[in-house]
Each structure stands twice: as C-alpha cells, then as structure tokens.
Amino acid sequence: MTTTLDAVAFGEAMMLLVADRPGPLEDATSFYKRTAGAETNVAIGLARLGLKVGWASRLGTDMMGRYLIKALSGEGIDCSHVTLAGGQSTGFMIKGSVLDGSDPPVEYHRQGSAASRMNASDIDEAWLLSARHLHATGVFPALSANTLDVARQSMDLMQAAGRTVSFDPNLRPTLWATPELMRTSINDLATRADWVLPGLEEGRFLTGETTAEGIARFYLERGAQLVVVKLGSEGAYFDGEGGSGYVPGFPVQKVVDTVGAGDGFAVGVISALLAGQSVASAVRRGAWIGARAVQVLGDTEGLPTADEVREAEL
C-alpha cells in the first residue's frame, strides 16, 4: 500500500484556558485560549515541520469542539477522521501561570467527553495504514476501556503492516483506577511500539529500574527497537539497535512552563528519524525542541517551523 501521510495519531484534544497572571486559579480574571492534548501537540509540531499529519478523534459540536477543529485544521493537519458528535461534550482544561519554572496548577474537565467514547469502529484501517508512522501516548488509552482498545488495535495494525510506532508513556495517574493498572496497561502498550520515549521518573515507576540504562534495557528486552529516556535539563539517554549514548540538554535561560516539553521532544525525535537521521541526531533535535517548549506559556508556542530547525542546523 502506498503511504500518503507521514504520521497519524489518535487522541483527545481539549480547549486550554491559561491564566494571564500567577497565583491561585480562582483569583485569575482573564485567560488565554489555546489547544491542548499530548497527541495533538505532537501532531501540530510535526505539521509545522512540513510533515503530512493526520489526527483521529471525537469532539462535541459545542464551541470548544468547533474551535479545536478550526485550530488544528489551520495547522495543516488532516482532520477528516475527527467525528463531531452532537449531544457529546468536548473536554477542556484550565492551567495556572507560573514564573518560577514549577509545575503550574491544572484542572481537567474531561469526564465522559466525546473522545472518551471512541471505540474500535472509529479506526479506519485504510486511512491508518496510509501513514508511515503512528504516534501514541499513555493519555488517550487512559480515558476509558474503549480508548485503551483503540490504542492497542491501532498500534497492532501498524506494526503488522510494517509501519513504525512511537509511544510516550505520558503518565496521568488521575485517569487510571489504580497505579498498578496504569503500570501494567502502559507497559503492555509499550510492547506494541518500536520507539519508546519514557521520562526518567516515569521509567523508574514503570520498570522498577533506577537508571536510564536499566529502563532502556527493560523495554528493549520486550521488543522495542529504540528507547530514549528523557532526563530533563540533562538531556537524554538512548539505546537500541544502532548503539547507545547520552545527548546533553540545551541551556535554558528561564523556564516558564514545563507542560508540553515531552511532546516537543517527541516531535524532534520522530521527525528526524522519519527523515532518515541518526538516532543521536534525532535525540539532539528532540532535546532542542523540548528546551524551546519550556520557555513559553502554552503547549505549542515553542514548536518550531522547518526553517527554524534548518537555521539551528538540526
């Protein structure tokens, strides 16, 4: 089958309201409207780099759903497989503003959202397999038993067809019934991926290993071709069929908001690997985009264009 898309993702997009001033959320009087969602952050980042990207989901027909479909289509993303479901609600989140680089306060309002009602019948196999690559995260499968099934089936279909699959655990403990269910479900999904991208603390929780090397080895032994362990400001460690090594982080003058850094990192790694770059070069691009992401308020403002990547010689 000829591929027409470079990458696709299934996932929930939410309208994001970011407070315009630091302090408790209840004291904020004005908010900036943005898009949010781990999978859509990556989709936006890849599209800005010139890749042909598709996204499948469900949204309500409410104002928030209309806003999201307009914003994501405006990024050049193929939204032909996004269902607008009447009578169902679109998820949204509210995020505080911080100045010291700490994690901002966040409130999610996504219970029973349209995206959480997706099921296996929402997978258009022909459309899915028209892509070279699938990016999955641990957020979408945490929404419901249905979305967990969608994640598993979409990943299996891509692997069976010889496509590549990346997976970012992106742990969201509040979305899972128990920590143990989260651990077993996330590790099961990781076995269905070629490229696994955990953070160091995530990896420690998921594997019981304490070092980046041990975490990488855990997933390599379970079928991954490449594991990249994110180390925050220290950069990242990678291990796989092409060798292993550390890539240093990029200096950041001021951390504004850490949310979205991991998604930016994934954008860099995926885009470079799909372009045929070496793993070390791909991880370096990921570290650079991740560093950009922590210097802005929203989830996607730091995602670069293809021209900016070329200028940085990445």
RAKA-V897695 format. One record per pair of residues at least 24 apart in sequence whose ideal C-beta (glycine too) atoms are under 8 Angstrom apart, sorted by the first residue. I is the first residue (numbers start at 1). J is the second residue. Records with the same first field share a line. If there is no record, write none. Layout:
# RAKA-V897695
I: J + J
This chain:
# RAKA-V897695
1: 129 + 130 + 161
2: 130
3: 129 + 130 + 131 + 132 + 163
4: 52 + 130 + 131
5: 52 + 53 + 54 + 78 + 130 + 131 + 132
6: 46 + 51 + 52 + 53 + 131 + 132 + 133 + 274
7: 43 + 46 + 51 + 52 + 53 + 54 + 131 + 132 + 133 + 134 + 135 + 270 + 274
8: 53 + 54 + 55 + 56 + 127 + 128 + 131 + 133 + 134 + 135
9: 39 + 40 + 42 + 43 + 53 + 54 + 55 + 56 + 134 + 135 + 136
10: 39 + 55 + 56 + 57 + 118 + 123 + 136 + 140 + 147 + 150 + 151 + 154
11: 37 + 38 + 39 + 40 + 55 + 57 + 115 + 137 + 139 + 140
12: 37 + 39 + 57 + 91 + 110 + 113 + 115 + 116 + 139 + 140 + 143
13: 37 + 39 + 40 + 55 + 57 + 59 + 68 + 72 + 90 + 91 + 115
14: 64 + 68 + 90 + 91 + 92 + 93 + 108 + 110 + 113
15: 64 + 67 + 68 + 90 + 91 + 92 + 93
16: 92 + 93 + 94 + 95 + 298 + 299
17: 92 + 93 + 94 + 95
18: 95 + 96 + 97 + 297 + 298
19: 94 + 95 + 96 + 97
20: 97
21: 97
22: 96 + 97 + 98 + 99
23: 96 + 97
24: 96 + 105
25: 94 + 96 + 105 + 107
28: 96 + 97
31: 94
32: 297 + 298
33: 67
34: 298 + 299 + 300
35: 68 + 71 + 72 + 299 + 300
36: 93 + 95 + 299
37: 139
38: 137 + 139 + 140 + 168 + 170 + 262 + 263
39: 135 + 136 + 137 + 139 + 140
40: 72 + 77
41: 260 + 263 + 264 + 267 + 299 + 300 + 303
42: 135 + 137 + 168 + 263 + 266 + 267 + 270
43: 72 + 75 + 77 + 135
44: 72 + 75 + 77 + 300 + 303
45: 263 + 264 + 266 + 267 + 271 + 289 + 300 + 303
46: 135 + 267 + 270 + 271
47: 75 + 76 + 77
48: 75 + 303 + 304 + 305 + 306
49: 267 + 271 + 304 + 305 + 306 + 309
50: 306
51: 271 + 274
52: 78
53: 77 + 78
54: 78 + 79 + 80 + 81 + 127 + 130 + 131
55: 79 + 81 + 82
56: 81 + 82 + 122 + 123 + 124 + 127 + 128
57: 81 + 82 + 83 + 115 + 118
58: 82 + 83 + 84 + 85 + 88 + 114 + 115 + 117 + 118 + 122
59: 83 + 84 + 85 + 90 + 114 + 115
60: 84 + 85 + 86 + 87 + 88 + 89 + 90 + 113 + 114
61: 85 + 86 + 88
62: 89 + 90
64: 90 + 91 + 92
65: 90 + 114
80: 127
81: 122 + 124 + 127
83: 114 + 122
85: 114 + 117
88: 113 + 114 + 117
89: 113 + 114
90: 114
91: 115 + 116
95: 259
97: 257 + 297
98: 256 + 257
99: 256
101: 254 + 255 + 256 + 258 + 294
103: 258 + 259
104: 257 + 259
106: 259
108: 174
110: 143
113: 143
115: 140 + 143 + 147
116: 143 + 144 + 146 + 147
117: 144 + 146
118: 146 + 147 + 150
119: 146 + 149 + 150
120: 146 + 149 + 150 + 153
122: 150
123: 150 + 153 + 154 + 157
125: 157
128: 154 + 157 + 158
129: 157 + 158 + 161 + 163
131: 158 + 163
132: 163 + 164 + 274
133: 158 + 163 + 164 + 165 + 166 + 270 + 274
134: 158 + 163 + 164 + 165 + 166
135: 165 + 166 + 167 + 168 + 266 + 270
136: 165 + 166 + 167 + 168 + 189 + 193
137: 167 + 168 + 169 + 170
138: 167 + 168 + 169 + 170 + 171 + 172 + 182 + 185 + 186 + 189
139: 170 + 172 + 175
141: 185 + 189
142: 172 + 175 + 176 + 182 + 185
143: 175
148: 185
151: 189
152: 188 + 189 + 192
155: 189 + 192 + 193
156: 192
159: 192 + 194
164: 194 + 195 + 273 + 274
165: 192 + 193 + 194 + 195
166: 193 + 194 + 195 + 196 + 197 + 266 + 269 + 270
167: 192 + 193 + 195 + 196 + 197
168: 197 + 198 + 262 + 263 + 266
169: 196 + 197 + 198 + 199 + 202 + 203 + 206
170: 202 + 262
171: 202 + 205 + 206
179: 205
187: 222
190: 219 + 222 + 224
191: 222 + 223 + 224
193: 224
194: 224 + 225 + 226
195: 224 + 225 + 226 + 227 + 228 + 269 + 270 + 273
196: 224 + 226 + 227 + 228
197: 227 + 228 + 230 + 262 + 265 + 266 + 269
198: 227 + 229 + 230
199: 229 + 230 + 232 + 262
200: 229 + 230 + 231 + 232
203: 229
212: 237
213: 237 + 239 + 244
216: 240 + 244
226: 279
228: 269 + 279 + 283 + 286
230: 262 + 265 + 290
235: 283 + 287
236: 265 + 283 + 286 + 287
238: 279 + 280 + 283
240: 279
242: 278 + 279
243: 279
245: 280
247: 280 + 283 + 284 + 287
248: 287
249: 287 + 290 + 291
250: 287 + 288 + 291
251: 291
252: 291 + 294 + 295
253: 295
254: 295
255: 294 + 295
256: 294 + 295 + 296 + 297
257: 294 + 296 + 297 + 298
258: 294
259: 299
260: 293 + 294 + 298 + 299 + 300 + 302
261: 290 + 291 + 293 + 294
262: 290
263: 293 + 299
264: 289 + 290 + 292 + 293 + 302 + 303
265: 289 + 290 + 293
267: 303
268: 314
271: 309
272: 314
281: 314
284: 314
285: 309 + 314
288: 312 + 314
